[in-house]
Amino acid sequence: MAQKRTINFGAGPAKLPEEVLLEVQKELVHYGTSGISVMELSHRSPDYSNINDQAQQAVRDILNVPSNYKVIFLQGGGTGLFAAVALNLMGRTGSADYIVTGSWSSKAAKEAAKYGKVNLVLPKTDKYAEIPPAASWKLSPEASYVYYCDNETVHGIEFPDIPDTKGVPLVADMSSNMMSRKFDITKFGVVFAGAQKNIGPSGVTLVIVREDLLGSPLPICPIIMDFTINAKDNSLHNTPPCFAIYVMWRVFEWIKRRGGVEAMEVAAKKKSSLLYNFIDSSNGFYTSTVKPACRSHMNVPFRVGGNGNGDDALESAFLKGAVANGMIQLKGHRLVGGIRASLYNAVTYEETETLVNYMKSFKDQNSK
């Protein structure tokens, strides 16, 4: 009898589609007609070259990426890209604008400040619960680029719209919502995503960069982070994370079979609405930490009891009970505490229902 899979609500590394895992399992020992594992393929071999090219083409197909953009697979995760973005683009004017709405954009701004002047578009704060209106932003027309995190995994804040930067190249960290909704890539100069949250296993970072932004990295930019060199060498300048890219390609094909980002967006809204609606209707037993206008469809942080501030004992009991009911990785990020459910593409509506049903029973058992 097959073992029942645990429901993984982790923020990353996160759940992968079971269908993809079974495909990978099937090809793990013998890939195609190669006679060896996909993990043993030379990155210079025809078999891996096909994987690399097919993965890039899948990105173009799903996101309608035009020919004047390069699709690159790098290493270093989102944190590596915090430096890579600045090292590749800061040299245009020596300064950049950062829209800081949470932990990850804050970290990116601090990293970029090592390589040029960083202008914080919003007032500095450590309380992230909303996105201030665009009329209050202080954008600089002299900026090399404007940077923001489209979905803040820690704080559960997601931009409902693409920022208008008045012609300045826009850079977006989409690590935790890539492939979960439609967006117009032509409004961006650079988009990147660490795979481990929504599109694959850890080890590879997807970068989409407009060609006119290539060619002028800072002199200190390491080759491994140089967009121009890696685009020219088709993500094969050095040995890439071949296995991670192979799995990511399989995830892309899974997305295409299930209706593309359009279908992923419908599912994301349905799952997150189910959870948010229950939280909002719980008479304060559960409390969302984000204002409704910018609540994430991917990462849902909330508190249990404590008049909205969380009750440590209740939250500890909640997490323990969740594990007993086959659900893991619901503990909030260490910076903010509480509970967090990540509803990435691979998480099903039925699994989200299981969580909500558990929340109902936990509330019934612990309400006074």
C-alpha positions as CSV (number, residue, x, y, z in Angstrom):
1,M,0.0,0.0,0.0
2,A,1.4,3.4,-1.0
3,Q,2.3,5.7,1.8
4,K,0.1,8.8,2.1
5,R,2.0,11.9,1.3
6,T,2.4,14.6,3.9
7,I,0.8,18.0,2.9
8,N,3.7,20.4,2.6
9,F,2.8,24.1,3.2
10,G,6.5,25.1,3.3
11,A,7.6,28.4,1.9
12,G,10.7,26.9,0.3
13,P,12.0,24.4,-0.5
14,A,8.4,23.8,-1.3
15,K,6.0,21.2,-2.6
16,L,6.6,19.9,-6.1
17,P,3.8,18.4,-8.2
18,E,3.5,14.7,-7.5
19,E,3.1,14.1,-11.2
20,V,6.5,15.7,-11.8
21,L,8.1,13.7,-9.1
22,L,6.9,10.4,-10.6
23,E,8.3,11.5,-14.0
24,V,11.6,12.3,-12.5
25,Q,11.6,9.0,-10.6
26,K,11.0,7.2,-13.9
27,E,13.9,8.9,-15.6
28,L,16.3,9.1,-12.7
29,V,18.3,6.0,-13.4
30,H,18.1,6.0,-17.2
31,Y,17.4,9.3,-19.0
32,G,16.0,8.8,-22.5
33,T,18.4,6.6,-24.5
34,S,21.5,7.9,-22.7
35,G,21.8,4.8,-20.5
36,I,22.8,6.9,-17.5
37,S,21.0,9.1,-14.9
38,V,20.0,12.6,-15.7
39,M,22.3,13.6,-12.8
40,E,25.3,12.1,-14.6
41,L,24.8,13.9,-17.9
42,S,27.6,16.1,-19.1
43,H,26.5,19.7,-19.4
44,R,28.2,19.6,-22.9
45,S,26.2,16.6,-24.0
46,P,23.4,16.7,-26.6
47,D,21.0,15.3,-24.1
48,Y,21.6,18.1,-21.6
49,S,21.7,20.7,-24.3
50,N,18.2,19.6,-25.3
51,I,17.0,19.9,-21.6
52,N,18.6,23.4,-21.4
53,D,17.0,24.6,-24.6
54,Q,13.6,23.0,-23.9
55,A,13.5,24.6,-20.4
56,Q,14.3,28.0,-21.9
57,Q,11.6,27.6,-24.6
58,A,9.0,26.5,-22.0
59,V,9.6,29.8,-20.1
60,R,9.1,31.7,-23.4
61,D,6.0,29.8,-24.2
62,I,4.3,30.2,-20.8
63,L,5.2,33.8,-20.2
64,N,5.1,35.0,-23.8
65,V,8.7,36.2,-23.6
66,P,9.7,38.1,-26.8
67,S,13.0,37.6,-28.7
68,N,14.6,40.7,-27.3
69,Y,14.8,39.1,-23.8
70,K,17.3,36.4,-22.7
71,V,16.3,33.5,-20.5
72,I,19.2,32.5,-18.2
73,F,19.7,29.9,-15.5
74,L,22.1,31.0,-12.8
75,Q,23.1,29.8,-9.3
76,G,23.1,31.6,-6.0
77,G,19.3,31.9,-5.4
78,G,17.5,35.1,-4.8
79,T,20.2,36.2,-2.4
80,G,22.8,35.9,-5.1
81,L,20.7,37.9,-7.5
82,F,20.5,40.8,-4.9
83,A,24.2,41.4,-5.7
84,A,24.0,40.3,-9.4
85,V,21.3,42.9,-10.2
86,A,23.3,45.7,-8.8
87,L,26.6,44.4,-10.3
88,N,25.0,44.2,-13.8
89,L,22.8,47.4,-13.8
90,M,24.1,49.9,-11.2
91,G,26.8,51.2,-13.5
92,R,24.3,52.9,-15.7
93,T,24.0,55.9,-13.4
94,G,25.5,54.7,-10.1
95,S,22.2,54.8,-8.2
96,A,19.0,52.7,-8.0
97,D,15.6,53.0,-6.5
98,Y,14.3,50.3,-4.1
99,I,10.7,49.8,-3.1
100,V,11.0,48.1,0.2
101,T,7.8,46.3,1.3
102,G,9.2,43.4,3.3
103,S,12.2,41.4,4.4
104,W,13.5,40.3,1.0
105,S,13.4,43.7,-0.7
106,S,15.0,45.1,2.5
107,K,17.9,42.6,2.2
108,A,18.2,43.3,-1.5
109,A,18.5,47.1,-0.9
110,K,21.3,46.5,1.7
111,E,23.2,44.3,-0.7
112,A,22.9,46.8,-3.5
113,A,24.2,49.6,-1.3
114,K,27.6,47.9,-1.5
115,Y,27.9,48.8,-5.2
116,G,26.2,52.2,-5.6
117,K,23.7,54.6,-4.1
118,V,20.4,53.2,-3.0
119,N,17.4,55.4,-2.8
120,L,14.6,54.1,-0.6
121,V,11.4,54.9,-2.3
122,L,9.3,54.4,0.8
123,P,9.9,55.5,4.4
124,K,12.0,53.0,6.4
125,T,10.0,50.7,8.6
126,D,10.1,47.3,10.2
127,K,6.3,46.9,10.1
128,Y,5.1,45.5,6.8
129,A,1.4,45.1,6.4
130,E,0.6,47.1,3.2
131,I,2.0,48.7,0.1
132,P,1.8,52.6,0.4
133,P,0.0,54.3,-2.5
134,A,2.1,55.1,-5.5
135,A,1.4,58.8,-5.1
136,S,3.6,58.7,-1.9
137,W,6.6,57.1,-3.6
138,K,9.8,59.0,-4.2
139,L,11.2,57.8,-7.4
140,S,14.3,59.2,-9.0
141,P,14.4,59.8,-12.8
142,E,18.2,59.3,-12.5
143,A,18.0,55.8,-11.1
144,S,19.7,53.0,-13.1
145,Y,16.7,50.8,-12.3
146,V,13.7,50.5,-9.9
147,Y,13.7,47.3,-7.8
148,Y,10.8,45.6,-5.9
149,C,9.8,42.2,-4.6
150,D,6.5,41.2,-6.3
151,N,5.6,38.9,-3.5
152,E,7.1,39.1,0.0
153,T,7.3,35.5,1.3
154,V,7.9,36.4,4.9
155,H,5.2,39.1,5.4
156,G,2.7,37.8,2.8
157,I,2.5,41.0,0.8
158,E,1.9,40.8,-3.0
159,F,1.7,43.7,-5.5
160,P,-1.7,43.8,-7.2
161,D,-0.3,45.8,-10.1
162,I,3.0,46.4,-11.9
163,P,4.6,49.6,-10.7
164,D,4.9,52.5,-13.1
165,T,8.5,53.7,-13.2
166,K,8.2,56.4,-15.8
167,G,10.5,54.7,-18.2
168,V,13.3,53.6,-15.7
169,P,14.0,49.9,-16.1
170,L,12.0,47.8,-13.7
171,V,13.5,44.8,-11.8
172,A,11.3,42.3,-10.0
173,D,12.1,39.5,-7.6
174,M,9.3,37.0,-8.4
175,S,10.8,34.1,-6.5
176,S,7.6,33.2,-4.7
177,N,5.0,33.9,-7.3
178,M,6.7,33.2,-10.6
179,M,4.3,31.2,-12.8
180,S,1.3,31.8,-10.5
181,R,-0.3,34.6,-12.5
182,K,-0.1,36.5,-15.8
183,F,2.1,39.5,-16.2
184,D,3.5,41.5,-19.1
185,I,7.2,40.8,-19.3
186,T,7.7,43.8,-21.6
187,K,7.1,46.1,-18.7
188,F,10.3,44.8,-17.0
189,G,14.0,45.1,-17.6
190,V,14.8,42.1,-15.4
191,V,12.7,39.5,-13.6
192,F,14.2,36.7,-11.5
193,A,13.1,33.8,-9.4
194,G,14.8,31.3,-7.1
195,A,13.2,28.0,-8.2
196,Q,12.7,26.5,-4.8
197,K,9.5,28.3,-3.9
198,N,7.2,27.7,-6.8
199,I,8.9,26.3,-10.0
200,G,11.4,23.6,-9.0
201,P,14.0,22.4,-6.5
202,S,16.7,24.6,-4.9
203,G,19.9,25.2,-6.8
204,V,18.8,27.2,-9.9
205,T,17.6,30.8,-10.3
206,L,15.6,31.8,-13.4
207,V,16.6,35.2,-14.9
208,I,14.8,37.0,-17.7
209,V,16.7,40.1,-18.9
210,R,16.1,42.6,-21.7
211,E,18.9,42.6,-24.2
212,D,19.5,46.4,-24.0
213,L,20.5,46.0,-20.4
214,L,23.3,43.6,-21.2
215,G,26.9,44.6,-21.9
216,S,27.8,47.1,-19.1
217,P,28.3,45.3,-15.8
218,L,30.5,46.9,-13.1
219,P,34.2,45.9,-13.5
220,I,34.1,44.0,-10.2
221,C,31.2,41.8,-11.4
222,P,32.2,38.1,-11.1
223,I,31.8,36.1,-14.3
224,I,29.4,33.7,-12.5
225,M,27.0,36.7,-12.0
226,D,27.6,38.4,-15.3
227,F,24.3,38.4,-17.2
228,T,26.0,39.2,-20.5
229,I,28.5,36.3,-20.4
230,N,25.9,33.8,-19.2
231,A,23.4,34.9,-21.8
232,K,26.1,34.7,-24.5
233,D,27.1,31.2,-23.4
234,N,23.5,30.0,-23.1
235,S,23.8,29.4,-19.3
236,L,26.7,27.0,-20.0
237,H,29.7,29.1,-19.1
238,N,30.4,26.8,-16.2
239,T,28.7,23.6,-15.0
240,P,25.1,24.5,-14.3
241,P,22.8,22.8,-11.7
242,C,21.8,20.3,-14.4
243,F,19.4,18.2,-12.3
244,A,17.6,21.2,-10.9
245,I,17.1,22.7,-14.3
246,Y,15.8,19.3,-15.6
247,V,13.2,19.1,-12.8
248,M,12.3,22.8,-13.4
249,W,11.7,22.0,-17.1
250,R,9.4,19.2,-16.1
251,V,7.5,21.6,-13.8
252,F,7.1,24.0,-16.7
253,E,5.7,21.3,-18.9
254,W,3.3,20.3,-16.1
255,I,2.1,24.0,-16.0
256,K,1.6,24.0,-19.7
257,R,-0.5,20.7,-19.5
258,R,-2.7,22.2,-16.8
259,G,-3.6,25.3,-18.7
260,G,-0.6,27.6,-18.2
261,V,-0.3,30.6,-15.9
262,E,-4.0,31.5,-16.6
263,A,-5.1,28.2,-14.9
264,M,-2.5,28.7,-12.2
265,E,-3.9,32.1,-11.4
266,V,-7.4,30.9,-11.2
267,A,-6.4,28.1,-8.8
268,A,-4.2,30.5,-6.7
269,K,-7.1,32.9,-6.2
270,K,-9.5,30.1,-5.3
271,K,-7.2,28.5,-2.7
272,S,-6.2,31.8,-1.1
273,S,-9.8,33.1,-1.0
274,L,-10.9,29.9,0.8
275,L,-8.3,30.5,3.5
276,Y,-8.6,34.2,3.8
277,N,-12.4,34.1,4.0
278,F,-12.3,31.6,6.8
279,I,-9.7,33.6,8.7
280,D,-11.8,36.8,8.3
281,S,-15.0,35.0,9.4
282,S,-13.4,33.4,12.5
283,N,-14.5,36.2,14.9
284,G,-10.9,37.1,15.7
285,F,-9.7,33.6,16.6
286,Y,-7.5,33.8,13.5
287,T,-6.2,37.1,12.3
288,S,-4.6,38.1,9.0
289,T,-1.5,40.2,9.3
290,V,-1.8,41.9,5.9
291,K,-4.3,44.5,4.7
292,P,-6.8,43.0,2.1
293,A,-5.6,45.1,-0.9
294,C,-2.2,43.5,-1.0
295,R,-2.7,40.0,0.5
296,S,-0.5,37.4,-1.2
297,H,-2.1,34.5,-3.1
298,M,1.0,32.4,-2.4
299,N,2.0,33.0,1.2
300,V,-0.7,33.5,3.9
301,P,0.6,34.5,7.3
302,F,-1.8,34.7,10.2
303,R,-2.0,34.6,14.0
304,V,-3.9,32.4,16.4
305,G,-5.6,34.1,19.4
306,G,-4.1,36.8,21.4
307,N,-6.4,39.5,20.0
308,G,-4.5,39.6,16.7
309,N,-1.0,39.4,18.3
310,G,-1.0,35.6,18.6
311,D,-1.0,33.4,21.6
312,D,2.2,31.5,21.9
313,A,0.6,28.5,23.6
314,L,-2.2,28.3,21.1
315,E,0.1,28.6,18.1
316,S,2.4,25.9,19.5
317,A,-0.6,23.6,20.0
318,F,-1.9,24.5,16.5
319,L,1.4,23.5,14.9
320,K,1.6,20.3,16.9
321,G,-1.9,19.4,15.9
322,A,-1.3,20.1,12.2
323,V,1.6,17.7,12.2
324,A,-0.6,15.1,13.8
325,N,-3.0,15.6,10.9
326,G,-0.4,15.2,8.2
327,M,0.4,18.9,7.6
328,I,3.9,20.4,7.9
329,Q,5.9,23.6,7.5
330,L,3.2,25.9,8.9
331,K,5.3,27.7,11.3
332,G,5.7,31.4,10.5
333,H,9.1,32.9,9.5
334,R,11.4,33.4,12.5
335,L,11.3,37.2,11.9
336,V,7.6,37.5,12.4
337,G,6.4,34.3,14.2
338,G,2.8,33.1,14.0
339,I,1.6,30.7,11.3
340,R,2.2,30.8,7.5
341,A,0.6,28.6,4.8
342,S,2.2,28.7,1.4
343,L,-0.2,27.8,-1.4
344,Y,2.1,27.4,-4.3
345,N,1.0,25.9,-7.7
346,A,1.6,22.3,-6.5
347,V,-0.6,22.7,-3.5
348,T,-4.1,21.5,-4.4
349,Y,-7.5,23.0,-3.5
350,E,-8.3,19.8,-1.6
351,E,-5.1,20.2,0.5
352,T,-6.1,23.8,1.3
353,E,-9.6,22.5,2.3
354,T,-7.9,20.0,4.6
355,L,-6.0,22.9,6.3
356,V,-9.2,25.0,6.7
357,N,-11.2,22.0,8.1
358,Y,-8.4,21.5,10.7
359,M,-8.5,25.2,11.5
360,K,-12.3,24.9,12.1
361,S,-11.9,22.0,14.4
362,F,-9.0,23.6,16.3
363,K,-11.1,26.8,16.8
364,D,-14.1,24.8,18.0
365,Q,-11.9,23.0,20.6
366,N,-10.1,26.0,21.8
367,S,-12.7,28.8,21.7
368,K,-14.0,30.0,25.1
